[in-house]
């Protein structure tokens, strides 16, 4: 399908990749938990990985495999595994691949829930060093003899720092380190993880991939660029003939099968439907976000606006080189005389909610919600201020969005 344009590929992916039965354009939703085998040996062979098939829907089903095939095609990888949520994908991957005594280098700008899980890893004996991933020198300085991998987000949420992805990818490759990249903020329509030598792509399907705020999901895609033979934590039983599958095989067995964060067939189907309009949605969202960022940047009631599309953003040039657009997440600091909660209450059209990647524009007070568990020092290191508002910009008419902000500022006397 690579000779087709992005939108064409998305619209026809299910039909052309999975070849649904009876001429359907979508894979049927298969709700069976169990799968019958006429010959017992076939069941044994599937259990032992000698034959393709499904044995129990906690591990796989035709519905989840169909979505995995599409996601893998979009990333140009060698395989994908889906999960019930993005956090399930993250936790399953880390708990499957790392053990006590290992060390990881992790972004200090990591999103709140993921940062909390990183603290859990440390309780299990896995060392973590948090660094400023916009600076390759800090990443290099954090390496230890027992370092196994690097984990970060392409664009940080909510302050939008852009990691030095190319330099980190090259450095990880030269040191045989696993480069795990969370691309939730930059779906395949705006960024290709293989170009920065990412080993594993981890993403929340809930956000831009599905796009309508009606389904949860997560995924891990192996780009095929990492030499798993150099990774000492793969158990012998999962060292299958195709060495490129070692990592995903262990994640499927230990992370999905054993931990049980299974994506339901209905959710897989909904995500596949949402994928069809990914390119159109992300293009419109990014266009709106850029216009809103310019509007907020010049507003008297706004102290600072954080968006990679603004020329004064510290990583604006880097973002221009890495991504086809600047995304649809932006944040801004209100003037000290404006209460963030009162401002959000004054908005009529924009929805106060904790989510991103939706068709609707969403806003929330950062410090009091998604980072309320972080200490004041941690929030300072991340660049989060007490008066920060995060926006996930949707596909509404831009004039309606700007008018809503205008009336909210006017109502609070912030003009």
C-alpha positions in Angstrom: 0.0 0.0 0.0 3.0 2.3 0.2 2.5 3.8 -3.2 -0.8 5.3 -2.1 -1.2 8.6 -0.3 -1.7 8.7 3.5 -5.4 9.3 3.5 -6.0 6.7 0.8 -4.0 4.2 2.8 -6.0 4.9 6.0 -9.4 4.6 4.3 -8.6 1.3 2.5 -6.2 -0.3 5.1 -8.7 -2.7 6.6 -10.0 -3.8 3.2 -6.6 -4.3 1.5 -4.4 -5.5 4.4 -6.8 -7.9 6.2 -9.0 -8.9 3.2 -12.3 -9.3 5.2 -14.7 -12.0 4.2 -17.7 -11.7 1.9 -16.5 -8.4 0.4 -16.8 -6.4 3.6 -14.7 -3.3 3.8 -14.1 -3.8 7.5 -12.9 -6.9 9.5 -15.9 -8.4 11.3 -16.0 -8.1 15.1 -15.3 -11.5 16.5 -16.5 -11.8 20.1 -15.6 -15.4 20.7 -13.4 -16.1 23.8 -12.5 -19.6 22.7 -11.4 -21.1 19.4 -12.2 -24.7 18.4 -9.6 -27.0 16.7 -10.7 -30.1 14.9 -7.3 -31.7 15.5 -5.7 -31.5 18.9 -2.2 -31.3 17.4 -3.2 -28.0 15.7 -4.1 -26.6 19.1 -0.8 -27.8 20.5 1.1 -26.2 17.6 -0.6 -22.8 18.0 0.1 -22.9 21.8 3.7 -23.6 21.1 4.1 -21.0 18.4 4.7 -23.4 15.6 1.5 -22.5 13.8 -0.4 -19.2 13.5 -3.8 -19.1 15.1 -5.8 -18.1 18.2 -6.2 -20.1 21.4 -7.8 -17.7 23.8 -9.0 -14.1 23.2 -7.0 -12.7 26.1 -3.9 -13.3 24.0 -5.3 -12.6 20.5 -8.3 -12.6 18.2 -9.0 -11.9 14.6 -10.3 -8.4 15.6 -7.1 -7.3 17.4 -4.8 -8.9 14.8 -6.6 -6.9 12.1 -5.9 -3.7 13.9 -2.3 -4.7 14.7 -1.7 -5.3 11.0 -2.9 -1.8 10.1 -0.8 -0.2 12.8 2.3 -2.1 11.8 1.8 -1.1 8.1 1.5 2.6 9.1 4.8 2.4 11.1 6.6 0.2 8.6 7.5 -2.2 11.4 7.8 -6.0 11.8 4.8 -6.5 14.2 2.5 -4.9 16.7 0.7 -5.8 19.9 -2.5 -4.0 21.1 -3.7 -3.4 24.6 -6.7 -2.2 26.5 -5.2 1.2 27.2 -2.0 3.2 26.5 -0.9 2.7 30.1 -1.4 -1.1 29.7 0.9 -1.0 26.7 3.5 1.0 28.6 3.4 -1.1 31.8 3.3 -4.5 29.9 6.3 -3.5 27.8 8.4 -2.3 30.8 7.5 -5.2 33.1 8.1 -7.7 30.3 11.5 -6.5 29.2 13.2 -5.2 32.3 14.1 -6.6 35.7 15.6 -5.6 39.0 19.2 -4.3 38.6 18.5 -2.8 35.1 18.7 1.0 34.6 16.7 3.2 32.3 17.1 6.8 31.1 13.7 8.5 31.0 12.5 12.0 30.1 12.0 14.4 33.0 9.1 15.8 31.1 7.2 12.6 31.1 3.4 12.8 31.4 2.0 12.4 34.9 0.7 8.8 34.8 3.7 7.5 33.1 6.0 9.3 35.5 4.0 7.7 38.4 4.6 4.3 36.8 8.3 5.1 36.5 8.3 5.5 40.3 6.7 2.0 40.5 9.6 0.6 38.5 12.1 2.0 41.0 10.2 0.3 43.8 10.7 -3.0 41.9 14.5 -2.4 41.7 14.7 -0.9 38.2 16.9 2.2 38.3 15.6 5.3 36.6 17.4 8.6 35.8 15.3 11.5 34.6 17.0 13.8 32.2 16.2 16.8 29.9 15.8 14.9 26.6 16.0 18.1 24.6 19.8 17.9 25.3 21.6 14.9 24.0 24.6 15.6 26.3 22.4 15.0 29.4 21.2 11.8 28.0 24.7 10.6 27.4 25.9 11.6 30.8 23.1 9.5 32.4 24.3 6.2 30.9 25.5 3.5 33.3 27.0 0.1 32.8 23.6 -1.5 33.5 21.6 0.9 31.3 19.2 -1.1 29.1 17.2 1.6 27.3 15.9 5.1 26.8 12.2 6.1 27.0 10.7 9.5 26.1 7.9 11.2 24.3 8.3 12.9 20.9 6.6 16.1 22.2 6.1 16.5 25.9 2.7 16.9 27.4 1.8 19.7 28.4 4.8 22.1 27.9 5.6 20.8 24.4 9.3 20.3 24.7 10.6 18.5 21.6 13.2 15.8 22.3 16.5 15.6 20.3 15.1 12.5 18.7 17.7 12.0 15.9 20.7 12.4 18.1 19.2 10.1 20.8 18.3 7.5 18.2 21.8 7.4 16.7 23.4 7.3 20.2 21.1 4.4 21.3 21.9 2.5 18.2 25.6 2.9 18.6 25.4 1.6 22.2 22.9 -1.2 21.5 20.3 0.5 23.8 16.6 0.0 23.4 15.1 3.3 22.2 11.4 3.4 23.3 9.4 6.3 21.9 5.9 7.3 22.9 4.3 8.8 19.8 0.9 9.5 21.2 1.3 13.3 20.5 2.6 12.6 17.0 0.6 9.9 15.1 1.9 8.4 11.9 0.4 11.1 9.8 2.8 13.7 11.2 5.8 11.6 12.2 7.6 8.3 11.3 9.5 6.8 14.2 11.8 4.8 12.0 13.4 8.0 10.7 14.9 8.6 14.2 15.9 4.9 14.6 13.3 4.2 17.3 13.3 0.6 18.4 9.8 0.4 19.9 6.8 2.7 19.2 4.5 2.9 22.2 1.2 4.8 21.7 -2.2 5.5 23.2 -4.8 4.5 20.6 -7.3 6.3 22.7 -6.1 9.7 21.5 -5.5 10.7 17.9 -5.6 7.2 16.4 -9.2 6.6 17.4 -10.0 10.3 17.7 -13.5 10.6 18.9 -13.3 10.1 22.7 -15.3 6.9 22.7 -12.8 4.1 23.0 -9.7 3.1 25.0 -6.6 1.3 23.5 -2.9 1.2 23.4 -0.2 -0.4 21.2 3.4 -1.4 20.8 5.0 -1.6 17.4 8.5 -3.0 16.7 10.2 -1.0 13.9 12.6 -3.9 13.2 15.6 -1.7 13.8 16.8 -3.1 17.1 19.0 -6.2 17.3 17.3 -8.2 20.0 20.2 -10.7 20.1 22.1 -8.0 22.0 19.4 -7.7 24.6 20.2 -10.1 27.5 16.7 -10.0 29.0 15.0 -12.1 26.4 14.2 -15.5 27.9 15.3 -18.6 25.9 11.7 -19.8 25.4 10.9 -16.6 23.5 14.0 -16.6 21.3 12.1 -17.7 18.2 13.6 -18.4 14.8 13.0 -14.8 13.5 15.2 -12.8 15.8 13.3 -9.6 14.9 10.3 -11.0 16.8 12.0 -11.7 20.1 10.9 -8.5 21.8 7.3 -8.6 20.7 7.1 -12.3 21.5 8.1 -11.7 25.1 5.8 -8.7 25.4 2.9 -10.8 24.0 3.5 -13.7 26.4 4.6 -12.0 29.6 2.9 -8.6 29.1 -0.4 -9.3 27.3 -1.2 -12.9 28.1 0.1 -13.0 31.7 -1.0 -9.4 32.7 -4.3 -9.5 30.8 -4.6 -5.9 29.5 -6.5 -7.2 26.4 -8.1 -4.9 23.9 -11.7 -6.0 23.2 -12.9 -6.8 19.7 -15.4 -4.0 19.8 -12.7 -1.5 20.8 -10.4 -2.8 18.0 -13.2 -2.3 15.5 -14.0 1.3 16.7 -10.3 2.2 16.6 -10.0 0.9 13.0 -13.0 3.1 12.0 -11.5 6.1 13.7 -8.2 5.6 11.9 -9.8 6.3 8.5 -10.1 10.0 9.2 -6.8 10.4 11.1 -5.0 12.4 8.4 -8.0 14.8 7.9 -8.5 15.3 11.7 -4.9 15.9 12.6 -4.5 18.3 9.7 -7.5 20.4 10.8 -6.5 20.2 14.5 -3.0 21.3 13.8 -4.2 24.2 11.7 -6.5 25.4 14.4 -3.9 25.0 17.1 -1.4 27.2 15.2 -4.0 29.9 14.8 -5.0 29.7 18.5 -1.4 29.8 19.5 -0.8 33.0 17.6 -4.0 34.5 19.1 -2.9 33.6 22.7 0.6 34.6 22.1 -0.5 38.2 21.5 -3.2 38.4 24.2 -2.6 40.7 27.1 -4.0 38.2 29.6 -1.5 35.5 28.6 2.0 35.5 29.9 3.5 32.6 27.9 2.3 30.3 25.1 3.9 26.9 24.6 3.5 25.5 21.1 6.2 24.2 18.8 4.7 26.0 15.8 5.7 29.4 17.3 9.0 30.7 16.2 10.1 31.6 19.8 9.6 28.0 20.9 13.0 26.6 22.0 12.7 23.6 19.7 10.8 25.2 16.8 13.4 24.4 14.1 13.8 20.9 15.4 10.0 20.4 15.3 10.0 21.8 11.7 12.5 19.2 10.7 10.9 16.2 12.5 7.2 16.6 12.0 4.8 17.4 9.1 2.9 19.7 11.4 3.3 21.0 14.9 0.5 19.0 16.4 -2.6 20.1 18.3 -1.5 20.4 21.9 -0.6 23.7 23.3 -0.5 25.3 26.8 -0.4 28.8 28.1 0.2 30.6 31.4 -2.6 33.0 32.4 -1.7 36.3 34.0 -1.5 36.0 37.8 -4.7 38.1 38.3 -6.8 35.5 36.5 -7.9 32.3 38.3 -7.4 29.3 35.9 -10.5 27.6 37.3 -12.6 30.7 36.8 -11.3 31.1 33.3 -12.2 27.5 32.4 -15.7 28.0 33.9 -16.1 31.1 31.7 -15.6 29.1 28.4 -18.8 28.0 26.7 -17.7 26.0 23.7 -14.4 24.6 24.9 -14.9 21.5 27.2 -13.2 21.2 30.5 -12.0 17.6 30.5 -8.9 15.5 30.9 -8.3 13.9 27.5 -6.5 14.8 24.3 -6.7 14.0 20.6 -10.4 14.5 20.4 -12.5 16.1 17.7 -13.6 18.6 20.3 -11.4 21.3 21.9 -10.6 20.4 25.5 -9.0 22.4 28.3 -7.8 21.7 31.9 -5.8 23.3 34.7 -2.5 21.5 34.5 -1.0 21.8 38.0 -4.3 21.0 39.9 -5.2 17.9 37.8 -2.7 15.8 35.7 0.3 17.0 37.8 -1.2 17.4 41.2 0.7 14.3 42.5 4.0 15.8 41.4 6.0 17.9 43.9 6.6 21.6 43.3 10.2 20.8 42.4 9.1 18.2 39.9 6.6 20.6 38.3 9.3 23.2 38.0 11.6 20.8 36.3 8.9 19.9 33.8 8.1 23.6 33.2 4.6 23.4 34.7 3.3 26.6 36.4 0.4 27.1 38.7 -1.5 29.2 36.2 -1.0 26.8 33.2 -3.9 25.8 31.0 -3.5 22.9 28.5 -5.5 22.8 25.3 -6.2 19.8 23.1 -7.4 21.6 20.0 -10.2 20.1 18.0 -11.7 20.5 14.5 -14.3 23.2 15.2 -14.5 26.3 13.1 -11.6 28.5 14.3 -13.7 31.6 14.5 -16.0 29.9 17.0 -13.0 28.9 19.2 -11.4 32.3 19.2 -14.8 34.0 19.9 -15.2 31.6 22.9 -11.8 32.7 24.3 -12.6 36.3 23.6 -15.8 36.2 25.6 -14.1 34.3 28.5 -11.3 36.8 28.8 -13.8 39.7 28.6 -16.0 38.2 31.3 -13.0 38.0 33.6 -11.7 41.4 32.8 -8.6 40.0 31.1 -8.8 42.1 27.9 
